[in-house]
């Protein structure tokens, strides 16, 4: 594998992880838990550069405190009708999803360009 292809593949992996984290956050945005029970914790992706020029991505759990929501119909509500809900901003998560999609598409373009360059080099040798 060429260095360019390895960099592109690391970008694809990072974008896929970011998309998965945002999807999980959006899917769990409406989850509630009993006050103090420790419900869903949002996920973020931490990106860092690698020595070869690629990107290393890892999912991290955010330790954000939950927000208190009024939902007296919930079986998890306390006597006053309050539950804990994760602090997730749907607009930020949709934005993250769109950014991950663009990053994925750009990395695929780089991978295709690297493949085309390698194919051209092989054609020159024959």
C-alpha positions as CSV (number, residue, x, y, z in Angstrom):
1,X,0.0,0.0,0.0
2,X,1.3,3.5,-0.9
3,X,1.7,6.1,1.8
4,X,-1.0,8.2,0.2
5,X,-3.4,5.3,0.3
6,X,-2.6,4.6,3.9
7,X,-3.4,8.3,4.8
8,X,-6.6,8.1,2.9
9,X,-7.7,4.9,4.6
10,X,-7.0,6.4,8.0
11,X,-9.2,9.3,7.0
12,X,-12.0,6.9,6.0
13,X,-11.7,5.1,9.3
14,X,-11.8,8.4,11.3
15,X,-14.8,9.6,9.3
16,X,-16.6,6.3,9.9
17,X,-16.0,6.5,13.6
18,X,-17.2,10.1,13.8
19,X,-20.4,9.2,11.9
20,X,-21.0,6.3,14.2
21,X,-20.5,8.4,17.3
22,X,-22.9,11.1,16.0
23,X,-25.5,8.5,15.1
24,X,-25.3,7.0,18.5
25,X,-25.7,10.4,20.1
26,X,-28.7,11.2,18.0
27,X,-30.3,7.8,18.6
28,X,-29.9,8.3,22.4
29,X,-30.8,12.0,22.6
30,X,-34.3,11.2,23.9
31,X,-33.2,8.6,26.5
32,X,-34.0,9.4,30.1
33,X,-33.0,7.9,33.4
34,X,-33.9,8.3,37.0
35,X,-32.3,11.4,38.7
36,X,-28.7,10.5,39.6
37,X,-28.9,7.0,37.9
38,X,-26.3,7.9,35.3
39,X,-27.9,7.5,31.9
40,X,-26.5,7.7,28.4
41,X,-23.2,9.6,28.2
42,X,-22.6,11.2,24.8
43,X,-19.6,10.1,22.6
44,X,-17.1,12.3,20.8
45,X,-14.2,11.4,18.5
46,X,-10.7,12.5,19.3
47,X,-8.5,12.9,16.2
48,X,-4.7,13.1,16.3
49,X,-2.1,13.1,13.6
50,X,0.2,10.1,13.1
51,X,3.9,10.3,12.2
52,X,3.2,9.0,8.6
53,X,0.7,11.9,8.0
54,X,-2.5,10.0,8.6
55,X,-5.0,10.4,11.4
56,X,-5.7,8.3,14.4
57,X,-9.2,8.5,15.8
58,X,-10.6,7.2,19.0
59,X,-14.0,7.4,20.5
60,X,-14.2,9.0,24.0
61,X,-17.1,9.2,26.4
62,X,-17.9,12.7,27.4
63,X,-18.5,13.3,31.1
64,X,-21.1,16.0,30.7
65,X,-23.6,16.3,33.4
66,X,-27.2,15.4,32.4
67,X,-29.9,17.9,32.1
68,X,-33.0,17.7,34.3
69,X,-36.1,17.4,32.3
70,X,-39.8,17.4,33.4
71,X,-41.5,14.2,32.3
72,X,-44.1,13.1,34.8
73,X,-45.4,10.3,32.5
74,X,-42.0,8.5,32.6
75,X,-41.8,5.5,34.9
76,X,-38.3,6.7,35.8
77,X,-39.5,10.1,37.0
78,X,-39.1,11.0,40.6
79,X,-42.1,12.1,42.8
80,X,-41.9,15.6,41.3
81,X,-41.9,14.3,37.7
82,X,-38.2,14.9,36.9
83,X,-35.8,12.7,35.0
84,X,-32.2,13.0,33.8
85,X,-31.6,13.4,30.1
86,X,-28.3,13.5,28.2
87,X,-27.1,16.9,27.1
88,X,-27.0,16.4,23.3
89,X,-27.3,19.2,20.8
90,X,-29.1,17.7,17.7
91,X,-27.9,20.5,15.5
92,X,-24.2,19.9,16.4
93,X,-24.7,16.2,15.8
94,X,-26.2,16.7,12.4
95,X,-23.4,19.0,11.6
96,X,-20.9,16.4,12.7
97,X,-22.6,13.8,10.6
98,X,-22.4,16.1,7.5
99,X,-18.7,16.8,8.2
100,X,-18.0,13.1,8.6
101,X,-19.7,12.4,5.2
102,X,-17.6,15.1,3.5
103,X,-14.4,13.8,5.1
104,X,-15.2,10.3,4.0
105,X,-15.9,11.5,0.4
106,X,-12.7,13.4,0.2
107,X,-10.7,10.5,1.6
108,X,-12.3,8.2,-1.0
109,X,-11.3,10.7,-3.8
110,X,-7.7,10.7,-2.5
111,X,-7.7,6.9,-2.4
112,X,-9.0,6.7,-6.0
113,X,-6.3,9.2,-7.1
114,X,-3.6,7.1,-5.5
115,X,-5.0,4.0,-7.2
116,X,-5.0,5.8,-10.5
117,X,-1.5,7.0,-10.0
118,X,-0.3,3.5,-9.2
119,X,-2.1,2.1,-12.2
120,X,-0.5,4.7,-14.4
121,X,2.9,3.8,-13.0
122,X,2.3,0.1,-13.7
123,X,1.2,0.9,-17.2
124,X,4.5,2.8,-17.8
125,X,6.5,-0.3,-16.7
126,X,4.8,-2.6,-19.2
